[in-house]
Amino acid sequence: GSRLNATFESVTPFGHSMTIRKFMGGNLSLVELINKGTLSTELAAFLWVMVEGMNVQPMNLIITGGSGCGKTTLLNALAGVIHYRERIVTIEDTTELQFQGRENWIPMESRPNIGNIAGVSMNDLLKNAMRMRPDRIIMGEVRGEEAQTLFVAMDTGHSGSMGTLHSNTAREMLTRLQTEPMNVPQSMLHLLEMVVVLQKVQDNKEGMKRRVMQVAEISHLDTNVLLSNLFERNPDMDVILRTDTPSHLLQVMADLSGKGKQRIM
């Protein structure tokens, strides 16, 4: 369950090196992340509704941020609210997502080229996963041509798709999606409905902390992609707060479920 990386002195001139990245046993829950201050109770409830989908329409979501900010930890926690009857396929280059206890979870891991044996890319796995009748497709990290395939999956009825991506803001993430090597057409960006931005924050007393900085809703007007910040972090209070911007997705959820918007939130 740990990850090892080793180098020879040909690339590390002061000598061979070995790095072992150890992972904690078990996943942190949303409640534990609330207790750690990563997100607020209100935001956790909002994300729960968006990911679970109230049995009608789970939303497509990407978690973004820098290295080591807790993207996979939050993704694991959010996946915990998906109904157990749903069929989940996860796709990663190195297995980090852990959904133990689920009987209908199929983890897939890419493979590099080994000698004369051809590798299997994340894009290959994603194309195959779409033939496996998944209820959910979850990608550990989107970084290449598989981004286009993921958006095609979103467009063909695979609601509730999720993944992570390296960037610092929601706007920067959208820019990365449209450029090499992902090349997602702007006309497809609205298929992604939510972006959650995480960052590492330094505290003089507590040291480094992981915090949700921004939750943005994506919509479009003609050819323009619009971002609406629903939650933003207040650095003075060290808490993420709801903005005054109304959520279109909550209204969609209310209409599809037959429940009033106020009853949902």
C-alpha positions in Angstrom: 0.0 0.0 0.0 3.0 2.3 0.1 4.6 4.0 -2.9 8.4 3.6 -3.6 10.6 5.6 -5.9 14.3 4.8 -6.5 17.0 6.5 -8.5 20.5 5.5 -9.5 23.5 7.9 -9.1 23.4 8.5 -12.9 20.5 10.9 -12.2 21.2 11.8 -8.5 25.0 12.6 -8.6 25.4 12.4 -4.8 24.3 8.8 -4.8 21.4 6.4 -5.1 18.2 7.5 -3.5 15.0 5.8 -2.2 11.8 7.5 -1.3 8.9 5.7 0.3 5.5 7.4 0.5 3.4 5.8 3.2 -0.3 6.2 3.3 -2.6 6.1 6.3 -4.7 3.1 6.9 -8.3 3.8 5.9 -10.0 6.9 4.5 -10.9 10.1 6.3 -14.6 10.7 6.4 -16.4 14.0 5.7 -17.0 14.3 9.4 -13.2 13.9 10.2 -12.4 16.5 7.5 -14.9 18.9 9.1 -13.2 18.3 12.5 -9.8 19.1 10.9 -11.2 22.3 9.4 -10.7 21.3 5.8 -14.3 22.2 5.0 -17.3 23.5 6.9 -20.5 21.5 7.9 -22.5 23.5 5.4 -20.1 22.9 2.5 -19.9 19.1 3.4 -23.7 19.0 3.2 -23.8 20.8 -0.1 -21.2 18.5 -1.6 -23.0 15.5 -0.2 -26.2 16.5 -2.1 -24.2 17.2 -5.3 -22.3 13.9 -5.3 -25.1 11.6 -4.0 -27.6 13.3 -6.4 -30.7 12.5 -4.4 -31.3 9.4 -6.7 -31.9 11.7 -9.7 -28.9 13.6 -10.9 -25.4 13.4 -9.4 -23.1 16.2 -10.6 -19.8 16.0 -12.5 -17.0 17.3 -10.3 -13.3 17.9 -10.3 -11.1 18.5 -7.3 -8.1 20.7 -8.0 -5.1 22.1 -6.2 -1.3 21.7 -5.8 0.6 18.6 -4.9 -0.1 17.2 -1.4 -3.1 19.5 -0.7 -5.5 16.6 0.0 -7.3 16.1 -3.3 -7.3 12.3 -3.2 -8.3 12.4 0.5 -11.3 14.6 -0.2 -12.2 12.5 -3.3 -12.2 9.3 -1.2 -14.4 11.0 1.4 -16.9 12.3 -1.2 -17.1 8.8 -2.8 -18.2 7.5 0.6 -21.7 9.1 0.1 -22.3 7.3 -3.2 -25.0 4.6 -2.8 -23.6 1.1 -2.3 -25.7 -0.3 -5.0 -24.0 1.8 -7.6 -21.3 0.3 -9.8 -18.0 2.3 -9.5 -15.0 2.1 -11.8 -11.9 3.9 -10.7 -9.0 4.6 -13.0 -5.5 5.6 -11.8 -1.8 5.4 -12.8 -1.0 4.4 -9.2 -3.8 3.1 -7.0 -4.6 5.5 -4.1 -8.4 5.5 -4.1 -9.7 2.9 -1.6 -13.4 1.9 -1.5 -13.0 -1.3 0.7 -16.3 -2.9 1.6 -18.0 -2.1 -1.8 -18.9 -5.2 -3.7 -19.4 -3.4 -7.0 -16.1 -1.5 -7.2 -13.7 -2.2 -10.1 -10.3 -0.5 -9.7 -8.2 -0.1 -12.8 -4.5 0.8 -13.0 -2.6 1.9 -16.0 0.7 0.1 -17.0 3.8 1.6 -18.7 5.6 0.1 -21.6 7.8 -2.7 -20.4 10.3 -3.9 -22.9 8.4 -5.2 -25.9 5.2 -5.3 -23.9 2.9 -2.4 -24.8 1.6 -0.4 -22.0 -2.0 0.4 -21.1 -2.7 4.1 -20.8 -5.4 5.8 -18.6 -7.2 6.7 -21.8 -7.3 3.1 -22.8 -8.7 2.1 -19.4 -11.3 4.9 -19.6 -12.5 3.9 -23.0 -12.8 0.3 -21.7 -14.6 1.4 -18.5 -17.4 3.0 -20.6 -18.2 -0.5 -21.9 -18.6 -1.8 -18.3 -21.9 -0.2 -17.6 -20.6 1.9 -14.7 -22.8 4.1 -12.6 -19.8 6.2 -11.7 -16.4 6.8 -13.3 -13.8 8.2 -11.0 -10.3 9.2 -12.2 -7.5 9.5 -9.7 -5.8 12.3 -11.7 -6.5 13.8 -15.1 -3.4 14.9 -16.9 -3.5 13.9 -20.6 -5.7 12.9 -23.5 -8.0 11.0 -21.1 -9.5 14.4 -20.3 -11.3 14.5 -23.6 -12.6 10.9 -23.1 -13.8 11.8 -19.6 -15.9 14.7 -21.0 -17.3 12.4 -23.7 -18.3 10.1 -20.9 -20.0 13.0 -19.1 -21.8 13.8 -22.4 -23.1 10.2 -22.9 -25.0 9.8 -19.7 -22.3 9.0 -17.1 -23.4 11.5 -14.5 -21.5 11.9 -11.3 -18.1 11.5 -12.9 -15.3 12.8 -10.6 -11.5 13.2 -10.7 -8.6 15.4 -9.6 -6.4 17.8 -11.5 -3.3 19.9 -10.6 -4.0 23.7 -10.7 -4.3 26.6 -8.3 -7.7 28.1 -9.1 -10.9 27.0 -10.9 -10.2 29.4 -13.8 -6.6 28.1 -14.2 -8.1 24.5 -14.2 -10.4 25.4 -17.1 -7.4 26.9 -19.0 -5.4 23.7 -18.4 -8.2 21.5 -19.7 -8.3 23.4 -23.0 -4.5 23.3 -23.7 -2.0 20.6 -24.5 -2.1 17.7 -23.7 -5.7 17.6 -22.6 -7.3 19.7 -25.4 -10.9 19.6 -24.2 -13.0 21.8 -26.6 -14.5 24.8 -24.9 -18.0 23.7 -26.1 -17.7 20.7 -23.8 -16.5 22.5 -20.6 -20.0 23.1 -19.3 -20.4 19.3 -18.9 -18.3 19.7 -15.8 -20.6 21.2 -13.3 -18.5 21.9 -10.2 -14.9 22.6 -9.2 -13.5 22.3 -5.7 -10.2 24.1 -5.0 -7.9 22.9 -2.2 -4.7 24.5 -1.0 -2.1 24.0 1.7 -2.2 26.9 4.2 0.6 27.7 6.7 -0.4 28.5 10.2 2.1 30.0 12.7 0.7 28.0 15.6 -0.6 24.8 13.9 1.8 24.5 11.0 0.6 23.4 7.6 -3.1 22.8 7.1 -5.2 21.7 4.1 -8.2 23.9 3.3 -10.9 24.1 0.7 -10.4 27.6 -0.8 -13.2 27.8 -3.4 -16.2 25.9 -4.7 -17.3 27.1 -8.1 -20.3 26.2 -10.3 -19.8 26.1 -14.1 -22.4 27.3 -16.5 -22.3 28.7 -20.0 -23.8 31.6 -22.0 -23.6 31.1 -25.7 -19.9 30.3 -26.2 -18.7 31.7 -22.9 -17.9 29.6 -19.9 -19.1 31.2 -16.6 -17.8 30.5 -13.1 -19.8 31.3 -10.1 -18.2 31.1 -6.7 -20.6 29.5 -4.3 -18.2 29.1 -1.4 -15.0 31.1 -0.6 -12.5 30.9 2.2 -12.2 33.7 4.7 -8.5 33.6 5.7 -9.1 35.8 8.8 -11.7 33.4 10.3 -10.0 30.3 8.8 -13.4 29.0 7.5 -15.0 28.7 4.1 -18.3 30.6 3.8 -21.3 30.6 1.5 -21.4 33.5 -0.9 -24.5 35.4 -1.9 -24.4 33.8 -5.4 -27.5 31.6 -5.9 -26.8 28.0 -7.0 -28.3 26.9 -10.3 -27.4 23.3 -9.5 -29.5 23.3 -6.4 -32.5 24.5 -8.4 -31.8 21.7 -10.9 -31.7 19.2 -8.1 -34.9 20.6 -6.6 -36.8 20.4 -9.9 -35.7 16.9 -10.7 -36.3 15.5 -7.3 -39.7 17.2 -6.8 -38.5 18.7 -3.6 -38.3 22.4 -2.8 -35.0 24.2 -2.9 -35.3 25.2 0.8 -36.0 21.6 1.8 -32.8 20.4 0.1 -30.6 23.0 1.8 
